[in-house]
């Protein structure tokens, strides 16, 4: 949870945040929370973390494609 909150704070603090830091941090945080939710099952929260993971992967994919296009 600290990673997800830190990513949001980073997004708020930076004028132009690095998408790899932002989405990477969100991906790691959401994955860790999802693993915890597999042990202590809470289905609505697990679904939310799956969505959060999907959004982070989408953001990272967009960042990789933008970097490749810029090169």
mmJSON file of the N, C-alpha and C atoms, coordinates in Angstrom:
{"data_MODEL":{"atom_site":{
"group_PDB":["ATOM","ATOM","ATOM","ATOM","ATOM","ATOM","ATOM","ATOM","ATOM","ATOM","ATOM","ATOM","ATOM","ATOM","ATOM","ATOM","ATOM","ATOM","ATOM","ATOM","ATOM","ATOM","ATOM","ATOM","ATOM","ATOM","ATOM","ATOM","ATOM","ATOM","ATOM","ATOM","ATOM","ATOM","ATOM","ATOM","ATOM","ATOM","ATOM","ATOM","ATOM","ATOM","ATOM","ATOM","ATOM","ATOM","ATOM","ATOM","ATOM","ATOM","ATOM","ATOM","ATOM","ATOM","ATOM","ATOM","ATOM","ATOM","ATOM","ATOM","ATOM","ATOM","ATOM","ATOM","ATOM","ATOM","ATOM","ATOM","ATOM","ATOM","ATOM","ATOM","ATOM","ATOM","ATOM","ATOM","ATOM","ATOM","ATOM","ATOM","ATOM","ATOM","ATOM","ATOM","ATOM","ATOM","ATOM","ATOM","ATOM","ATOM","ATOM","ATOM","ATOM","ATOM","ATOM","ATOM","ATOM","ATOM","ATOM","ATOM","ATOM","ATOM","ATOM","ATOM","ATOM","ATOM","ATOM","ATOM","ATOM","ATOM","ATOM","ATOM","ATOM","ATOM","ATOM","ATOM","ATOM","ATOM","ATOM","ATOM","ATOM","ATOM","ATOM","ATOM","ATOM","ATOM","ATOM","ATOM","ATOM","ATOM","ATOM","ATOM","ATOM","ATOM","ATOM","ATOM","ATOM","ATOM","ATOM","ATOM","ATOM","ATOM","ATOM","ATOM","ATOM","ATOM","ATOM","ATOM","ATOM","ATOM","ATOM","ATOM","ATOM","ATOM","ATOM","ATOM","ATOM","ATOM","ATOM","ATOM","ATOM","ATOM","ATOM","ATOM","ATOM","ATOM","ATOM","ATOM","ATOM","ATOM","ATOM","ATOM","ATOM","ATOM","ATOM","ATOM","ATOM","ATOM","ATOM","ATOM","ATOM","ATOM","ATOM","ATOM","ATOM","ATOM","ATOM","ATOM","ATOM","ATOM","ATOM","ATOM","ATOM","ATOM","ATOM","ATOM","ATOM","ATOM","ATOM","ATOM","ATOM","ATOM","ATOM","ATOM","ATOM","ATOM","ATOM","ATOM","ATOM","ATOM","ATOM","ATOM","ATOM"],
"id":[1,2,3,4,5,6,7,8,9,10,11,12,13,14,15,16,17,18,19,20,21,22,23,24,25,26,27,28,29,30,31,32,33,34,35,36,37,38,39,40,41,42,43,44,45,46,47,48,49,50,51,52,53,54,55,56,57,58,59,60,61,62,63,64,65,66,67,68,69,70,71,72,73,74,75,76,77,78,79,80,81,82,83,84,85,86,87,88,89,90,91,92,93,94,95,96,97,98,99,100,101,102,103,104,105,106,107,108,109,110,111,112,113,114,115,116,117,118,119,120,121,122,123,124,125,126,127,128,129,130,131,132,133,134,135,136,137,138,139,140,141,142,143,144,145,146,147,148,149,150,151,152,153,154,155,156,157,158,159,160,161,162,163,164,165,166,167,168,169,170,171,172,173,174,175,176,177,178,179,180,181,182,183,184,185,186,187,188,189,190,191,192,193,194,195,196,197,198,199,200,201,202,203,204,205,206,207,208,209,210,211,212,213],
"type_symbol":["N","C","C","N","C","C","N","C","C","N","C","C","N","C","C","N","C","C","N","C","C","N","C","C","N","C","C","N","C","C","N","C","C","N","C","C","N","C","C","N","C","C","N","C","C","N","C","C","N","C","C","N","C","C","N","C","C","N","C","C","N","C","C","N","C","C","N","C","C","N","C","C","N","C","C","N","C","C","N","C","C","N","C","C","N","C","C","N","C","C","N","C","C","N","C","C","N","C","C","N","C","C","N","C","C","N","C","C","N","C","C","N","C","C","N","C","C","N","C","C","N","C","C","N","C","C","N","C","C","N","C","C","N","C","C","N","C","C","N","C","C","N","C","C","N","C","C","N","C","C","N","C","C","N","C","C","N","C","C","N","C","C","N","C","C","N","C","C","N","C","C","N","C","C","N","C","C","N","C","C","N","C","C","N","C","C","N","C","C","N","C","C","N","C","C","N","C","C","N","C","C","N","C","C","N","C","C","N","C","C","N","C","C"],
"label_atom_id":["N","CA","C","N","CA","C","N","CA","C","N","CA","C","N","CA","C","N","CA","C","N","CA","C","N","CA","C","N","CA","C","N","CA","C","N","CA","C","N","CA","C","N","CA","C","N","CA","C","N","CA","C","N","CA","C","N","CA","C","N","CA","C","N","CA","C","N","CA","C","N","CA","C","N","CA","C","N","CA","C","N","CA","C","N","CA","C","N","CA","C","N","CA","C","N","CA","C","N","CA","C","N","CA","C","N","CA","C","N","CA","C","N","CA","C","N","CA","C","N","CA","C","N","CA","C","N","CA","C","N","CA","C","N","CA","C","N","CA","C","N","CA","C","N","CA","C","N","CA","C","N","CA","C","N","CA","C","N","CA","C","N","CA","C","N","CA","C","N","CA","C","N","CA","C","N","CA","C","N","CA","C","N","CA","C","N","CA","C","N","CA","C","N","CA","C","N","CA","C","N","CA","C","N","CA","C","N","CA","C","N","CA","C","N","CA","C","N","CA","C","N","CA","C","N","CA","C","N","CA","C","N","CA","C","N","CA","C","N","CA","C","N","CA","C","N","CA","C"],
"label_alt_id":[null,null,null,null,null,null,null,null,null,null,null,null,null,null,null,null,null,null,null,null,null,null,null,null,null,null,null,null,null,null,null,null,null,null,null,null,null,null,null,null,null,null,null,null,null,null,null,null,null,null,null,null,null,null,null,null,null,null,null,null,null,null,null,null,null,null,null,null,null,null,null,null,null,null,null,null,null,null,null,null,null,null,null,null,null,null,null,null,null,null,null,null,null,null,null,null,null,null,null,null,null,null,null,null,null,null,null,null,null,null,null,null,null,null,null,null,null,null,null,null,null,null,null,null,null,null,null,null,null,null,null,null,null,null,null,null,null,null,null,null,null,null,null,null,null,null,null,null,null,null,null,null,null,null,null,null,null,null,null,null,null,null,null,null,null,null,null,null,null,null,null,null,null,null,null,null,null,null,null,null,null,null,null,null,null,null,null,null,null,null,null,null,null,null,null,null,null,null,null,null,null,null,null,null,null,null,null,null,null,null,null,null,null],
"label_comp_id":["UNK","UNK","UNK","UNK","UNK","UNK","UNK","UNK","UNK","UNK","UNK","UNK","UNK","UNK","UNK","UNK","UNK","UNK","UNK","UNK","UNK","UNK","UNK","UNK","UNK","UNK","UNK","UNK","UNK","UNK","UNK","UNK","UNK","UNK","UNK","UNK","UNK","UNK","UNK","UNK","UNK","UNK","UNK","UNK","UNK","UNK","UNK","UNK","UNK","UNK","UNK","UNK","UNK","UNK","UNK","UNK","UNK","UNK","UNK","UNK","UNK","UNK","UNK","UNK","UNK","UNK","UNK","UNK","UNK","UNK","UNK","UNK","UNK","UNK","UNK","UNK","UNK","UNK","UNK","UNK","UNK","UNK","UNK","UNK","UNK","UNK","UNK","UNK","UNK","UNK","UNK","UNK","UNK","UNK","UNK","UNK","UNK","UNK","UNK","UNK","UNK","UNK","UNK","UNK","UNK","UNK","UNK","UNK","UNK","UNK","UNK","UNK","UNK","UNK","UNK","UNK","UNK","UNK","UNK","UNK","UNK","UNK","UNK","UNK","UNK","UNK","UNK","UNK","UNK","UNK","UNK","UNK","UNK","UNK","UNK","UNK","UNK","UNK","UNK","UNK","UNK","UNK","UNK","UNK","UNK","UNK","UNK","UNK","UNK","UNK","UNK","UNK","UNK","UNK","UNK","UNK","UNK","UNK","UNK","UNK","UNK","UNK","UNK","UNK","UNK","UNK","UNK","UNK","UNK","UNK","UNK","UNK","UNK","UNK","UNK","UNK","UNK","UNK","UNK","UNK","UNK","UNK","UNK","UNK","UNK","UNK","UNK","UNK","UNK","UNK","UNK","UNK","UNK","UNK","UNK","UNK","UNK","UNK","UNK","UNK","UNK","UNK","UNK","UNK","UNK","UNK","UNK","UNK","UNK","UNK","UNK","UNK","UNK"],
"label_asym_id":["A","A","A","A","A","A","A","A","A","A","A","A","A","A","A","A","A","A","A","A","A","A","A","A","A","A","A","A","A","A","A","A","A","A","A","A","A","A","A","A","A","A","A","A","A","A","A","A","A","A","A","A","A","A","A","A","A","A","A","A","A","A","A","A","A","A","A","A","A","A","A","A","A","A","A","A","A","A","A","A","A","A","A","A","A","A","A","A","A","A","A","A","A","A","A","A","A","A","A","A","A","A","A","A","A","A","A","A","A","A","A","A","A","A","A","A","A","A","A","A","A","A","A","A","A","A","A","A","A","A","A","A","A","A","A","A","A","A","A","A","A","A","A","A","A","A","A","A","A","A","A","A","A","A","A","A","A","A","A","A","A","A","A","A","A","A","A","A","A","A","A","A","A","A","A","A","A","A","A","A","A","A","A","A","A","A","A","A","A","A","A","A","A","A","A","A","A","A","A","A","A","A","A","A","A","A","A","A","A","A","A","A","A"],
"label_entity_id":["1","1","1","1","1","1","1","1","1","1","1","1","1","1","1","1","1","1","1","1","1","1","1","1","1","1","1","1","1","1","1","1","1","1","1","1","1","1","1","1","1","1","1","1","1","1","1","1","1","1","1","1","1","1","1","1","1","1","1","1","1","1","1","1","1","1","1","1","1","1","1","1","1","1","1","1","1","1","1","1","1","1","1","1","1","1","1","1","1","1","1","1","1","1","1","1","1","1","1","1","1","1","1","1","1","1","1","1","1","1","1","1","1","1","1","1","1","1","1","1","1","1","1","1","1","1","1","1","1","1","1","1","1","1","1","1","1","1","1","1","1","1","1","1","1","1","1","1","1","1","1","1","1","1","1","1","1","1","1","1","1","1","1","1","1","1","1","1","1","1","1","1","1","1","1","1","1","1","1","1","1","1","1","1","1","1","1","1","1","1","1","1","1","1","1","1","1","1","1","1","1","1","1","1","1","1","1","1","1","1","1","1","1"],
"label_seq_id":[1,1,1,2,2,2,3,3,3,4,4,4,5,5,5,6,6,6,7,7,7,8,8,8,9,9,9,10,10,10,11,11,11,12,12,12,13,13,13,14,14,14,15,15,15,16,16,16,17,17,17,18,18,18,19,19,19,20,20,20,21,21,21,22,22,22,23,23,23,24,24,24,25,25,25,26,26,26,27,27,27,28,28,28,29,29,29,30,30,30,31,31,31,32,32,32,33,33,33,34,34,34,35,35,35,36,36,36,37,37,37,38,38,38,39,39,39,40,40,40,41,41,41,42,42,42,43,43,43,44,44,44,45,45,45,46,46,46,47,47,47,48,48,48,49,49,49,50,50,50,51,51,51,52,52,52,53,53,53,54,54,54,55,55,55,56,56,56,57,57,57,58,58,58,59,59,59,60,60,60,61,61,61,62,62,62,63,63,63,64,64,64,65,65,65,66,66,66,67,67,67,68,68,68,69,69,69,70,70,70,71,71,71],
"pdbx_PDB_ins_code":[null,null,null,null,null,null,null,null,null,null,null,null,null,null,null,null,null,null,null,null,null,null,null,null,null,null,null,null,null,null,null,null,null,null,null,null,null,null,null,null,null,null,null,null,null,null,null,null,null,null,null,null,null,null,null,null,null,null,null,null,null,null,null,null,null,null,null,null,null,null,null,null,null,null,null,null,null,null,null,null,null,null,null,null,null,null,null,null,null,null,null,null,null,null,null,null,null,null,null,null,null,null,null,null,null,null,null,null,null,null,null,null,null,null,null,null,null,null,null,null,null,null,null,null,null,null,null,null,null,null,null,null,null,null,null,null,null,null,null,null,null,null,null,null,null,null,null,null,null,null,null,null,null,null,null,null,null,null,null,null,null,null,null,null,null,null,null,null,null,null,null,null,null,null,null,null,null,null,null,null,null,null,null,null,null,null,null,null,null,null,null,null,null,null,null,null,null,null,null,null,null,null,null,null,null,null,null,null,null,null,null,null,null],
"Cartn_x":[0.825,0.0,0.871,1.991,2.909,3.406,3.676,4.155,3.105,1.857,0.795,0.607,0.609,0.487,1.707,2.891,4.115,4.06,3.542,3.416,2.466,1.378,0.43,1.063,1.813,2.512,3.545,4.252,5.233,4.543,3.398,2.635,2.218,1.808,1.368,2.533,3.686,4.832,5.564,5.587,6.362,5.507,6.094,5.392,5.297,6.374,6.389,6.97,6.127,6.639,7.126,8.131,8.656,7.633,7.064,6.024,6.53,7.827,8.366,8.39,8.734,8.707,7.27,6.412,5.018,4.304,4.29,3.553,4.272,5.599,6.351,6.084,6.061,5.764,4.341,3.403,2.019,1.9,2.617,2.564,3.093,4.227,4.807,3.887,3.402,2.522,1.239,0.606,-0.642,-0.411,0.715,1.033,1.23,1.963,2.17,0.848,-0.015,-1.323,-2.16,-2.085,-2.845,-2.375,-1.072,-0.543,-1.068,-1.059,-1.589,-3.075,-3.806,-5.237,-5.518,-4.564,-4.733,-4.648,-3.839,-3.698,-4.894,-5.263,-6.403,-7.467,-8.231,-9.107,-10.166,-10.2,-11.22,-11.473,-12.487,-12.696,-12.843,-13.641,-13.739,-12.39,-11.608,-10.293,-9.348,-9.448,-8.611,-8.94,-10.216,-10.625,-10.084,-10.172,-9.644,-8.142,-7.406,-5.957,-5.653,-6.472,-6.283,-6.472,-7.45,-7.659,-6.472,-6.009,-4.861,-3.618,-3.4,-2.27,-2.415,-3.62,-3.861,-3.573,-4.0,-3.753,-2.252,-1.543,-0.092,0.624,0.206,0.812,0.506,-0.696,-1.08,-0.201,-0.022,0.821,2.267,2.798,4.172,4.31,3.316,3.345,3.35,2.49,2.468,3.808,4.414,5.706,6.8,6.821,7.819,7.642,6.399,6.14,6.512,6.229,6.589,8.101,8.8,10.266,10.837,10.299,10.78,10.529,9.367,9.023,9.936,10.335,11.194,12.626,13.042,14.429,14.647],
"Cartn_y":[-1.186,0.0,1.252,1.186,2.328,2.666,1.648,1.895,2.616,2.227,2.861,4.308,4.553,5.924,6.746,6.134,6.84,7.207,6.312,6.604,7.773,7.818,8.925,10.232,10.179,11.375,11.842,10.914,11.24,11.923,11.386,11.971,13.398,13.625,14.945,15.92,15.446,16.327,16.738,15.881,16.141,16.803,17.782,18.387,17.415,16.677,15.672,14.374,13.556,12.33,11.318,10.567,9.484,8.344,7.981,6.946,5.582,5.32,4.03,3.942,5.04,5.061,4.988,5.803,5.868,4.527,3.999,2.762,1.535,1.581,0.474,0.339,1.471,1.464,0.981,1.458,0.998,-0.5,-0.987,-2.414,-3.268,-2.888,-3.654,-3.598,-2.41,-2.264,-3.064,-2.97,-3.699,-5.211,-5.64,-7.073,-7.596,-6.837,-7.255,-7.313,-6.325,-6.357,-7.534,-7.83,-8.961,-10.283,-10.442,-11.663,-11.78,-10.677,-10.676,-11.045,-10.544,-10.834,-12.277,-12.923,-14.349,-15.182,-14.719,-15.417,-15.118,-13.851,-13.394,-12.906,-13.833,-13.553,-12.505,-11.512,-10.471,-10.192,-10.832,-10.815,-9.411,-8.513,-7.177,-6.447,-6.56,-5.919,-6.583,-7.89,-8.614,-8.193,-8.019,-7.541,-6.135,-5.276,-3.918,-3.936,-4.779,-4.867,-5.416,-6.339,-6.855,-5.733,-4.887,-3.73,-2.784,-2.532,-1.637,-2.18,-3.48,-4.119,-3.941,-4.136,-3.977,-2.558,-1.581,-0.179,0.114,-0.421,-0.206,-0.834,-2.034,-2.687,-1.888,-1.397,-0.558,0.693,1.352,2.547,2.256,1.151,0.772,0.447,-0.223,-0.541,0.734,1.685,2.963,3.681,3.647,4.314,3.652,2.313,1.605,1.918,1.93,2.227,3.665,4.595,5.999,6.168,5.467,5.546,4.97,3.84,3.212,4.131,4.773,5.674,6.899,7.376,8.56,8.27,7.022,6.666,6.564],
"Cartn_z":[0.0,0.0,0.0,0.704,0.754,-0.644,-1.461,-2.825,-3.66,-3.543,-4.326,-3.892,-2.597,-2.095,-2.496,-2.458,-2.872,-4.352,-5.171,-6.603,-6.828,-6.086,-6.216,-5.746,-4.658,-4.169,-5.189,-5.808,-6.849,-8.031,-8.441,-9.541,-9.216,-7.99,-7.568,-7.46,-7.012,-6.761,-8.035,-9.035,-10.25,-11.319,-12.019,-13.146,-14.318,-14.562,-15.623,-15.063,-14.425,-13.801,-14.834,-14.45,-15.284,-15.256,-16.409,-16.401,-15.947,-16.13,-15.698,-14.174,-13.513,-12.045,-11.553,-12.125,-11.687,-11.862,-13.071,-13.331,-12.768,-12.755,-12.163,-10.674,-9.986,-8.551,-8.302,-9.106,-8.969,-9.232,-10.229,-10.557,-9.409,-8.859,-7.748,-6.526,-6.195,-5.033,-5.177,-6.344,-6.573,-6.576,-7.114,-7.122,-5.705,-4.894,-3.501,-2.739,-2.958,-2.3,-2.798,-4.091,-4.638,-4.035,-3.874,-3.245,-1.817,-1.1,0.262,0.263,-0.722,-0.792,-1.211,-1.839,-2.138,-0.865,0.083,1.362,2.26,2.328,3.134,2.155,1.619,0.49,0.806,-0.071,-0.07,-1.548,-2.107,-3.551,-4.142,-3.567,-4.17,-4.224,-3.18,-3.175,-4.161,-4.297,-5.253,-6.688,-6.985,-8.313,-8.553,-7.552,-7.677,-7.948,-7.265,-7.491,-8.881,-9.372,-10.732,-11.753,-11.518,-12.402,-12.302,-11.085,-10.863,-11.578,-11.499,-12.188,-13.698,-14.215,-15.652,-16.121,-15.351,-15.707,-15.68,-14.698,-14.609,-15.805,-16.194,-17.36,-18.627,-18.739,-19.88,-19.928,-18.786,-18.727,-19.088,-18.589,-18.927,-20.413,-20.97,-22.4,-23.23,-22.871,-23.585,-23.472,-22.298,-22.092,-22.925,-22.966,-23.78,-25.265,-25.73,-27.141,-27.485,-26.587,-26.821,-26.853,-25.973,-25.952,-27.249,-27.681,-28.918,-30.12,-30.152,-31.255,-31.275,-30.097,-29.993,-30.431,-30.373,-30.724,-32.189],
"occupancy":[1.0,1.0,1.0,1.0,1.0,1.0,1.0,1.0,1.0,1.0,1.0,1.0,1.0,1.0,1.0,1.0,1.0,1.0,1.0,1.0,1.0,1.0,1.0,1.0,1.0,1.0,1.0,1.0,1.0,1.0,1.0,1.0,1.0,1.0,1.0,1.0,1.0,1.0,1.0,1.0,1.0,1.0,1.0,1.0,1.0,1.0,1.0,1.0,1.0,1.0,1.0,1.0,1.0,1.0,1.0,1.0,1.0,1.0,1.0,1.0,1.0,1.0,1.0,1.0,1.0,1.0,1.0,1.0,1.0,1.0,1.0,1.0,1.0,1.0,1.0,1.0,1.0,1.0,1.0,1.0,1.0,1.0,1.0,1.0,1.0,1.0,1.0,1.0,1.0,1.0,1.0,1.0,1.0,1.0,1.0,1.0,1.0,1.0,1.0,1.0,1.0,1.0,1.0,1.0,1.0,1.0,1.0,1.0,1.0,1.0,1.0,1.0,1.0,1.0,1.0,1.0,1.0,1.0,1.0,1.0,1.0,1.0,1.0,1.0,1.0,1.0,1.0,1.0,1.0,1.0,1.0,1.0,1.0,1.0,1.0,1.0,1.0,1.0,1.0,1.0,1.0,1.0,1.0,1.0,1.0,1.0,1.0,1.0,1.0,1.0,1.0,1.0,1.0,1.0,1.0,1.0,1.0,1.0,1.0,1.0,1.0,1.0,1.0,1.0,1.0,1.0,1.0,1.0,1.0,1.0,1.0,1.0,1.0,1.0,1.0,1.0,1.0,1.0,1.0,1.0,1.0,1.0,1.0,1.0,1.0,1.0,1.0,1.0,1.0,1.0,1.0,1.0,1.0,1.0,1.0,1.0,1.0,1.0,1.0,1.0,1.0,1.0,1.0,1.0,1.0,1.0,1.0,1.0,1.0,1.0,1.0,1.0,1.0],
"B_iso_or_equiv":[0.0,0.0,0.0,0.0,0.0,0.0,0.0,0.0,0.0,0.0,0.0,0.0,0.0,0.0,0.0,0.0,0.0,0.0,0.0,0.0,0.0,0.0,0.0,0.0,0.0,0.0,0.0,0.0,0.0,0.0,0.0,0.0,0.0,0.0,0.0,0.0,0.0,0.0,0.0,0.0,0.0,0.0,0.0,0.0,0.0,0.0,0.0,0.0,0.0,0.0,0.0,0.0,0.0,0.0,0.0,0.0,0.0,0.0,0.0,0.0,0.0,0.0,0.0,0.0,0.0,0.0,0.0,0.0,0.0,0.0,0.0,0.0,0.0,0.0,0.0,0.0,0.0,0.0,0.0,0.0,0.0,0.0,0.0,0.0,0.0,0.0,0.0,0.0,0.0,0.0,0.0,0.0,0.0,0.0,0.0,0.0,0.0,0.0,0.0,0.0,0.0,0.0,0.0,0.0,0.0,0.0,0.0,0.0,0.0,0.0,0.0,0.0,0.0,0.0,0.0,0.0,0.0,0.0,0.0,0.0,0.0,0.0,0.0,0.0,0.0,0.0,0.0,0.0,0.0,0.0,0.0,0.0,0.0,0.0,0.0,0.0,0.0,0.0,0.0,0.0,0.0,0.0,0.0,0.0,0.0,0.0,0.0,0.0,0.0,0.0,0.0,0.0,0.0,0.0,0.0,0.0,0.0,0.0,0.0,0.0,0.0,0.0,0.0,0.0,0.0,0.0,0.0,0.0,0.0,0.0,0.0,0.0,0.0,0.0,0.0,0.0,0.0,0.0,0.0,0.0,0.0,0.0,0.0,0.0,0.0,0.0,0.0,0.0,0.0,0.0,0.0,0.0,0.0,0.0,0.0,0.0,0.0,0.0,0.0,0.0,0.0,0.0,0.0,0.0,0.0,0.0,0.0,0.0,0.0,0.0,0.0,0.0,0.0],
"pdbx_formal_charge":[null,null,null,null,null,null,null,null,null,null,null,null,null,null,null,null,null,null,null,null,null,null,null,null,null,null,null,null,null,null,null,null,null,null,null,null,null,null,null,null,null,null,null,null,null,null,null,null,null,null,null,null,null,null,null,null,null,null,null,null,null,null,null,null,null,null,null,null,null,null,null,null,null,null,null,null,null,null,null,null,null,null,null,null,null,null,null,null,null,null,null,null,null,null,null,null,null,null,null,null,null,null,null,null,null,null,null,null,null,null,null,null,null,null,null,null,null,null,null,null,null,null,null,null,null,null,null,null,null,null,null,null,null,null,null,null,null,null,null,null,null,null,null,null,null,null,null,null,null,null,null,null,null,null,null,null,null,null,null,null,null,null,null,null,null,null,null,null,null,null,null,null,null,null,null,null,null,null,null,null,null,null,null,null,null,null,null,null,null,null,null,null,null,null,null,null,null,null,null,null,null,null,null,null,null,null,null,null,null,null,null,null,null],
"auth_seq_id":[1,1,1,2,2,2,3,3,3,4,4,4,5,5,5,6,6,6,7,7,7,8,8,8,9,9,9,10,10,10,11,11,11,12,12,12,13,13,13,14,14,14,15,15,15,16,16,16,17,17,17,18,18,18,19,19,19,20,20,20,21,21,21,22,22,22,23,23,23,24,24,24,25,25,25,26,26,26,27,27,27,28,28,28,29,29,29,30,30,30,31,31,31,32,32,32,33,33,33,34,34,34,35,35,35,36,36,36,37,37,37,38,38,38,39,39,39,40,40,40,41,41,41,42,42,42,43,43,43,44,44,44,45,45,45,46,46,46,47,47,47,48,48,48,49,49,49,50,50,50,51,51,51,52,52,52,53,53,53,54,54,54,55,55,55,56,56,56,57,57,57,58,58,58,59,59,59,60,60,60,61,61,61,62,62,62,63,63,63,64,64,64,65,65,65,66,66,66,67,67,67,68,68,68,69,69,69,70,70,70,71,71,71],
"auth_comp_id":["UNK","UNK","UNK","UNK","UNK","UNK","UNK","UNK","UNK","UNK","UNK","UNK","UNK","UNK","UNK","UNK","UNK","UNK","UNK","UNK","UNK","UNK","UNK","UNK","UNK","UNK","UNK","UNK","UNK","UNK","UNK","UNK","UNK","UNK","UNK","UNK","UNK","UNK","UNK","UNK","UNK","UNK","UNK","UNK","UNK","UNK","UNK","UNK","UNK","UNK","UNK","UNK","UNK","UNK","UNK","UNK","UNK","UNK","UNK","UNK","UNK","UNK","UNK","UNK","UNK","UNK","UNK","UNK","UNK","UNK","UNK","UNK","UNK","UNK","UNK","UNK","UNK","UNK","UNK","UNK","UNK","UNK","UNK","UNK","UNK","UNK","UNK","UNK","UNK","UNK","UNK","UNK","UNK","UNK","UNK","UNK","UNK","UNK","UNK","UNK","UNK","UNK","UNK","UNK","UNK","UNK","UNK","UNK","UNK","UNK","UNK","UNK","UNK","UNK","UNK","UNK","UNK","UNK","UNK","UNK","UNK","UNK","UNK","UNK","UNK","UNK","UNK","UNK","UNK","UNK","UNK","UNK","UNK","UNK","UNK","UNK","UNK","UNK","UNK","UNK","UNK","UNK","UNK","UNK","UNK","UNK","UNK","UNK","UNK","UNK","UNK","UNK","UNK","UNK","UNK","UNK","UNK","UNK","UNK","UNK","UNK","UNK","UNK","UNK","UNK","UNK","UNK","UNK","UNK","UNK","UNK","UNK","UNK","UNK","UNK","UNK","UNK","UNK","UNK","UNK","UNK","UNK","UNK","UNK","UNK","UNK","UNK","UNK","UNK","UNK","UNK","UNK","UNK","UNK","UNK","UNK","UNK","UNK","UNK","UNK","UNK","UNK","UNK","UNK","UNK","UNK","UNK","UNK","UNK","UNK","UNK","UNK","UNK"],
"auth_asym_id":["A","A","A","A","A","A","A","A","A","A","A","A","A","A","A","A","A","A","A","A","A","A","A","A","A","A","A","A","A","A","A","A","A","A","A","A","A","A","A","A","A","A","A","A","A","A","A","A","A","A","A","A","A","A","A","A","A","A","A","A","A","A","A","A","A","A","A","A","A","A","A","A","A","A","A","A","A","A","A","A","A","A","A","A","A","A","A","A","A","A","A","A","A","A","A","A","A","A","A","A","A","A","A","A","A","A","A","A","A","A","A","A","A","A","A","A","A","A","A","A","A","A","A","A","A","A","A","A","A","A","A","A","A","A","A","A","A","A","A","A","A","A","A","A","A","A","A","A","A","A","A","A","A","A","A","A","A","A","A","A","A","A","A","A","A","A","A","A","A","A","A","A","A","A","A","A","A","A","A","A","A","A","A","A","A","A","A","A","A","A","A","A","A","A","A","A","A","A","A","A","A","A","A","A","A","A","A","A","A","A","A","A","A"],
"auth_atom_id":["N","CA","C","N","CA","C","N","CA","C","N","CA","C","N","CA","C","N","CA","C","N","CA","C","N","CA","C","N","CA","C","N","CA","C","N","CA","C","N","CA","C","N","CA","C","N","CA","C","N","CA","C","N","CA","C","N","CA","C","N","CA","C","N","CA","C","N","CA","C","N","CA","C","N","CA","C","N","CA","C","N","CA","C","N","CA","C","N","CA","C","N","CA","C","N","CA","C","N","CA","C","N","CA","C","N","CA","C","N","CA","C","N","CA","C","N","CA","C","N","CA","C","N","CA","C","N","CA","C","N","CA","C","N","CA","C","N","CA","C","N","CA","C","N","CA","C","N","CA","C","N","CA","C","N","CA","C","N","CA","C","N","CA","C","N","CA","C","N","CA","C","N","CA","C","N","CA","C","N","CA","C","N","CA","C","N","CA","C","N","CA","C","N","CA","C","N","CA","C","N","CA","C","N","CA","C","N","CA","C","N","CA","C","N","CA","C","N","CA","C","N","CA","C","N","CA","C","N","CA","C","N","CA","C","N","CA","C","N","CA","C","N","CA","C","N","CA","C"],
"pdbx_PDB_model_num":[1,1,1,1,1,1,1,1,1,1,1,1,1,1,1,1,1,1,1,1,1,1,1,1,1,1,1,1,1,1,1,1,1,1,1,1,1,1,1,1,1,1,1,1,1,1,1,1,1,1,1,1,1,1,1,1,1,1,1,1,1,1,1,1,1,1,1,1,1,1,1,1,1,1,1,1,1,1,1,1,1,1,1,1,1,1,1,1,1,1,1,1,1,1,1,1,1,1,1,1,1,1,1,1,1,1,1,1,1,1,1,1,1,1,1,1,1,1,1,1,1,1,1,1,1,1,1,1,1,1,1,1,1,1,1,1,1,1,1,1,1,1,1,1,1,1,1,1,1,1,1,1,1,1,1,1,1,1,1,1,1,1,1,1,1,1,1,1,1,1,1,1,1,1,1,1,1,1,1,1,1,1,1,1,1,1,1,1,1,1,1,1,1,1,1,1,1,1,1,1,1,1,1,1,1,1,1,1,1,1,1,1,1]
}}}
